[in-house]
Structures are given as structure tokens and as C-alpha cells.
Amino acid sequence: MVALGAVLSGFFIVATNAWMQHPVGYRIVEGRAELTSLWALLTNPYARWQYPHVISGSLVVASMVVAGIEPTTSSRGSTKPRGAHSSGSA
């Protein structure tokens, strides 16, 4: 559930950033941009390619962190060779 919430939250963050780079669904009122369509913001064409890029990058970084930490922490006090816990060998 935490991962799903993080991925969903990531979409809204990327959609907001895409709107800053390529504003859609707004009007200028007294010199300020006011959003007129939430649907336009959520379906911004820039968000469609930014979102997979950001989420895949974050998943790769998270998996590398886990892969780097896990062998060190699981082999403490064990007679198995280093890394054998995570690979399922030995």
C-alpha cells in the first residue's frame, strides 16, 4: 500500500511539474494563471512521458539501494559467505 501511494503521489507531482513546463487548461486573471480544468492538468502530454521516466528511475535507484545494503546486513553473525542470503545459494 505504501508503494502504491508513493507511485500515485508521484503522478500528481509529475503532473504539476509538467504543467509548470507546459501549462494547459488555464486562463490569466489579473496577471495570475488560474487553473480552469483539472482534467487538462492530469492529461498534460508532457506528463505522459515524464511520469514513466521518473517512476522507472526511482524504482531502479531503490532496487540498487536494497541490493547494496541487504548482503551486508543479512550476513552479520552468519557463517554463510557474503551475499549468499540474497541470492538463495549456499
SVG drawing of the C-alpha trace seen along z (x, -y; Angstrom):
<svg xmlns="http://www.w3.org/2000/svg" viewBox="-12 -42 44 66">
<polyline fill="none" stroke="black" stroke-width="0.4" points="0.0,0.0 2.9,-2.4 4.4,-1.7 1.1,-2.2 0.6,-5.5 4.1,-6.7 3.6,-5.9 0.2,-7.6 1.6,-10.6 4.5,-10.7 1.9,-11.0 0.4,-14.2 3.9,-15.6 4.9,-15.0 1.6,-16.3 2.2,-19.6 5.7,-19.8 4.5,-19.1 2.0,-22.0 4.9,-24.3 6.9,-23.3 3.9,-23.3 0.8,-25.0 -2.6,-23.7 -6.2,-24.3 -5.7,-27.8 -6.7,-31.4 -5.0,-34.7 -6.9,-36.6 -5.4,-39.9 -1.9,-38.8 -2.2,-35.3 -2.7,-31.9 -5.8,-30.2 -6.5,-26.5 -9.8,-26.0 -9.6,-22.3 -8.2,-19.7 -8.6,-17.1 -6.4,-19.1 -3.7,-19.2 -3.9,-15.5 -3.8,-14.6 -1.0,-17.0 1.0,-15.5 4.3,-16.3 3.3,-14.2 2.7,-11.1 6.4,-10.8 7.8,-12.4 5.9,-10.0 7.3,-6.7 10.8,-8.2 10.6,-9.4 9.0,-6.3 11.3,-3.8 14.3,-5.9 13.1,-5.8 12.5,-2.1 16.0,-1.4 17.6,-3.6 15.5,-1.9 16.4,1.6 20.1,0.7 20.0,-0.7 18.3,2.5 20.8,4.7 23.7,2.8 22.5,2.9 20.9,6.4 24.0,8.5 25.9,6.5 23.1,6.6 22.0,10.2 25.4,11.8 26.4,10.3 26.9,13.1 26.4,15.8 28.8,18.5 27.4,18.2 29.5,16.3 28.7,12.7 25.7,12.3 24.6,15.9 21.4,14.9 20.1,12.7 21.0,15.0 19.5,18.1 22.7,20.1 24.8,22.0"/>
</svg>
